[in-house]
């Protein structure tokens, strides 16, 4: 339990840079590659590529919409956070990692049972 709103207070969490990625059309959110989102988060500073790299504890990606959720044109799909300038290469790395589709495509989590 607890009040999770506390992390959004200025004294707790103050990333210097934020960037909202908006839907360009109406439809349904479909995340195609969680791995790409993880790598993008690392490139924002939320993780390390090498053990010598430092971690930016304010960096990360917030999914404003999850796979299967309906979205309207102009709604925020996800938000990037970092204390360093958000590079165009990070934004570009995510362009093929999600899509807004006309029909709701839910990716199966369990593909099948082996008995």
Buried (B, 14 or more C-beta within 10 A) or exposed (E): EEEEEEEEEEEEEEBEBEBEBEBEEEBBBBBBBEEBBEBBBBBBBBBEEEEEEEEBEBBBBEBBBEBEBEBEEEBBBBBBBBBBEBEEEBEEBBEEBBBBEEEEBEEEEEEEEEE
